[in-house]
Amino acid sequence: MLLGIDRLIHRDVHPDLLSHLESGRIGMLTNDLALTSDLVRGREPLAAAGWRFSMFFGPEHGLSGRAREGEHVGDASDPVTGAPVRSLYGADVRPRSEDLAELDVVVIDLPDVGARFYTYIWTMSHMLEACADAGVAVVVLDRPNPLGGELEKAEGPMLDERAHSLVGRWPMPIRHGLTIGEIARHWVRTRGIDLDLTVIEVHGWNRADTALGRRELTWMPPSPNLPSAATALLYPGTCLAEGVNVSEGRSTAVPFRVIAAPFIDGERFAAAIGAAAIPGIAAVPYGFTPLVRDHAGEACEGVILHVTDPHALRPVRSGVRLLSLIESIHPGELEERSLVPMPGESDWSPLEKLFGVEGAFAQIIAGEWDDPTRLAVPEWRDSVTPDLLYT
């Protein structure tokens, strides 16, 4: 398999594009977690070949990929090339016009996890719009979707645009089934973004390939709290726990594989999950003391989740069912989190932004989303068909 960055390094692209890149003034939106197939930071071999990087742009977690979730990152300089680094996760989420004024092209190489609320794709959305305004071309170096691209496995609900934030700006399902290059193509087409966009495709990937499945992909954590492929597969569902008063395991060795709180009886919770027969997962009682966020420093009880069948698992279905089960065994203990929105963002609650639906908390704990057919998004396949690059 050759990633987009691999093909660019090997000069396996159209000669006109290669000439434009080698002679142009380049900006790059990336981080240290965007590796080549040889496990080298993508910008390193390009810089060694003499490419002129005028500026780098860093998403959440920064260019290094080490900053904590939600931690604002300042501007810096790149230790590899010495070029300035403009943070797009701090005072600004969109590059300024002066950042782009001296650039001919912006190259985007970011690892995605296949979930709507992963912020890297929305940072890309701001970059696409800013480059269109500035008349700067964009080249996206594509990467596989670690959850695969089988669109019949996509899970909603579709985002209500009133929930706009850096975890979702435009309508799409939570598990979307697209690569980052396909997403860029979709937005340019459907949002009317007037942009010179090129996507350098992955060679050797098909939509059935996942990071944990029939043909497993090499796993490189795309951010500090996604350490394994199993974590990534659960993440579109267990991340919903961030909208309520339970711990999803950040600061532990198993983030997004655990759900726990001081008020949860782990034995009862595990038994309830087993009785619910949620496809593709098994739950075992598990306890820990989180160091950050909800219940930091408090002993928590809950469960650790194991993926038993990655093809049967529907992570969003699992996530909403886990929350409704907590409510059923501990009535009234589950509470919705509140958070002061960032400037320019919706004032909807964190759970409403993650789920994409107004009133999400009351609906989920009442079991209104337990029926998996409610999460079906058959219209999604039709809407993205013109943008697909892989079979």
N, C-alpha and C positions, 0 to 999 in steps of 0.2 A: 504494500500500500504506500502510495506517495501522497503526502499532504500537500496543500497549496504552497506552503513554505518550502517544502522539499523540491517541488517543481520549479519554483523561482530560483532557488540556489543552483539547480541543475540546468538552468536556462531553458527549461522545457515549456516555453510560452511563446506567443507570437513575437516575431522579431521587432515589429513596430512598438509593441508594449515594452519589450526589453530595452530598446533604445531609449524610449521615453523615460524609463525608470533610471537607467544608468547615467543619463545626461541631466536629469532633472533635479530639482530641489525637493527633497522628500521629507514628509512628516510621517510618523508611524504611531498608531494606536495599538499598544501591545503591553505585555508584561513578561516577567521572567518565567512564567508558567507555560508560555506558548513555545513549546520545544519542537525541534525537528524530530524526524524519526530516529536520528542518531543521538537524541537526547542532549542537544545543544540549544541554548537560547537562540531563537530564530534570527535575531538581528546580528549575532556575532559573525557568522560566515558572510553575511551581506556586507558588513562593515569591513571585514578582512579583504573582501573583493574590491573595495574602493568606493562603495556606495556612499553618497553624501547625504547624511541625515542632518537636516537643519533643526528638527525638533521632534521630541517624543511626547506622547500623550498617555497618561496613566489612568486606568479605570479604578473602581473600588479595589481596595487592597494595595493600590499604588503600583508603580512599575516593578517593584520587587516582588509583589504578591504577598507580602508579609503582614501588612496592616490588618488590624482586627476589623470585623464586620461593623459597618456603620462609622468607623473612625475616619474623620476628615484627614485628608492627606495634603501636604503642602507641595509647592513646586520644588524641584531639585535639579540635579544634573545626572546624566547617565554614566555610571562607572565604566561602561564598556567603550563608549564613543566620546564622552565628554560633552555631548549635545545637551541642551536644556530640556527639562522634562516639565511639561505643564500638566498639573493635576486636573482631572475632570471629576474628582470626587472630593470636593471641598467648597471653596467659595464659588466655584463655577462647575456646572455640569456640561456646559457646551463650550467649545473653543471660541475665543474672542476673534473678531475680524482681524485684529493685528497679529494674532497667532498664525493665521492662514495667509496673510498678505504676501509673504515671501516664499510660499510653497507652490509647487506645480502639481503635486499629487500627494495624497495621504494613503498609506498602506495600512490596512487593518488586519491584524492577526491576533485573535483572542480565542481562548478555549471556552466553549459554552457547555452547559449541562442539560439542555433540552427542556428547561422549565421557564415558564413565562416570567416569573418574578426574579430570575437571576439577572443582576443589574448590568452585566456586560453588554447585552444586546441593546439595552435602552441607552447606554452611553454611545453605542454605535449609531442609534437613531438620531441622537443630537449631532453627531459628527456628520452624518449624511446630509442633514438639513443645512448645517453650517457651511459645508463644502459646496453645496449647491448655491447658496447665497454668495459665496466668494469666488465661484467659477473654478474651483479646484477639483481635479479628478480624484476618484477613489478606486483603489484596488483592494478587494477582500480576498485574503488567502484562506481558502475554505478548510474546514476540519470536519470529521464525522460528528454526528450527534451521538453521544454515548448511550442514549436511551433508544437509539435506533430511529428509523424513519418510516416505519409502517403506520400510515395515517389512520388505519382503522383502530389503532391503539391510542390515538389522540384523546385527551380528556379535558373537558371544560371545567367550569363554565367559561364562556367568552367574557372577556373583560368589558365592563361598562366604562366608557371613557371618562365618566365623571370621577372615577377613582384614580385619575392620572397622577403618577409619581414615578420615581426611578425604579419601581418594581412593576411598572406597567403603564404605558401611555395610550396604546391603540388596541383595538379588539383582536384578541387571539386566545386560544385555549391555554390552560396551564401546562399540560403536556402537549407540545405543538408538533413534534415530529419533523422539524426542519433543521437543516444545517444553518450556520450563521450566514453563509453566502446566499442560501435560498431566502432567508429572512430579509436580507438586504435587497434582493431582487423584488421580493413581494412588496416591501415598503416603498421602494422607488416607483413601482408601477401603480400601487393602489393609493398611495398618499400624494401622488402627483409631484414627486421630488424631481426637479429638472437637473439631472446629474449625469456626468460621464462616469458610469460604473462598470467595472470589470470584475468578474469573479474567477479566480484561478481554482479550478475544481480539484477535488481529491481523485486520484486514480486508484481504482481497486476497491472502492467502498460501495456497498449496496444497502438498501434501506433495511434489510433484515439484520445487518451487523450491529452489535451492541458491545458495550464494555463488559457485559456479563451475560453471555448467551451462546448461541450456536458458534459464532466466530468471534472470539473475544478480542477487543482492542486493548493495546497497551494503555494502562491508566497512569496519568500524571495528575495529581490533585490540582484543580483549577483555582482553588482558594484554600485558605487554612483549614476550613471545617468540612471539606469533602475529601477525606483521606482514601476512600476506596470506591470501586465501581458499585458495590452493593449499597453504599451510602448514597451515591448519586441516583440509583434507581428508586430508593425510598424517598428521596428529598422532595419531589413534587407534592407528596402528601404530608410528610412529617414536618415540613417547613411551616405548615398551617399552625403548628403548635406555637409559633412565635407570636401569634395574635391573641393568645390566651395565657392564663397564669400557670403554666406548667413549664418545665425545663425540657428542651430538646437535646440537651447534652453538650452544648458548647462548653469548652474547657475540659472535656473528658476525651478519652481515646476513641469514643464511639458517637460523635455528634450525628444527629439526625437518624440514628438507629435506635434511640431510646426516647421514651416519654415517661416523665416522672414528676412527682410533686410531694410535699409533706403530707397532703391530705389523701393521697392515693394508696389503696391497699393493693400491692403488687400481685399477690396471689389471686385476689378476686378479679383484677384487671386482666391478668393472663388467662384465667379461666373463661372470662367473658369473651375475649378475643378468639379463643379456641372454639367456643360454642357458636360464635358468629360465622365461623368457617370462611374467613376472608381469603380469597384465592391468592396463592403465591407467597404467603408469609406464615411464620410461626412466631409465637411470643413466649418469652421465658421471664419469670420474675427477676427484677434487677434493681439494684439500688446504687446511689452515688450521691456525692455532695458537690454540686456545681460551684465553680469559682466566680462566675460572672452571670449577669442578667438575672432572670427570675430565680428566686430562692437561693441566691449566692450565699454560701456558707451554711446552708441548712441541709440536713439529711433528707433525701428524697427517696421515695419508693415508686416503682413502676415496672416497666418491661423493657427488654431489649428485643428487637425484631430481627429475625433471620429470613432472608429471601430463600424460599424453598423451590420456587419455580418462576424464573424471571419472565417467562413468556405469558404466564397466567396472571402475574401481578399487574394490577392497575393501581398505581400509587396514589392518585388523587382519591379514588374510591376508598382506598384503605385509610387515608388521612382523615376524611370526614367521618368515617365509621369509628375510628379510634376516639375522636372527640365526642361523638354521640354516646359511645359506650361509657366514657368517663362520667358523663352526665347521668346516665341510667343507674350506675352503681354508687355514685356520690352526688345525689341531687343538690343543686344549688352551690356546689363548691367551685365549679368552673366559672371563671370570670373573664370578660373581654379586657384586653389591655388597651390603654390609651397612650397616645404619643403626640407630642407637639409636631405638626408637620413641618417639613423643610419649606423655605420660601418658594412660592410658586406651585406647591403641591396641593392636592385635594386635602380637605379636612376630614375625609373619611377615616375610620379607625384602621389600625394596622391589619386586622383580619379582613376587613372589607377590601382593602387594597390588595392583599395577597389573593383572596378568593375572587375578587373582581365583581362582587355583588353587594348591593346595599342591603343591610340587615342580615349579613351572613351569619353572625353569631347565633341569633335567635333561631334561624332556619336550621343551622347545622346541629345544634344541641337538641332540637325538636325532632331530629331524624328525617327532615324533609329532603335531604340529599343522600340518604342511605341507598335509595334505589339507583343502581348504576346507570340506568337508562337516562336519568336526568343529567348525567355528565357527558352524554353522547353529543358529538358536534359534527354531524354528517355534512353540514354546509362548509366546514373548514376545508375538506379535500377539494371541493369544487373551486373554492376561492383561491387556493394556492397552486392548482394544477399548472397554470402557465409559468410558474416560477421554479418548478422542480428541475433539478439537475441530474438526479440519480434514479435508477430503477430498483 
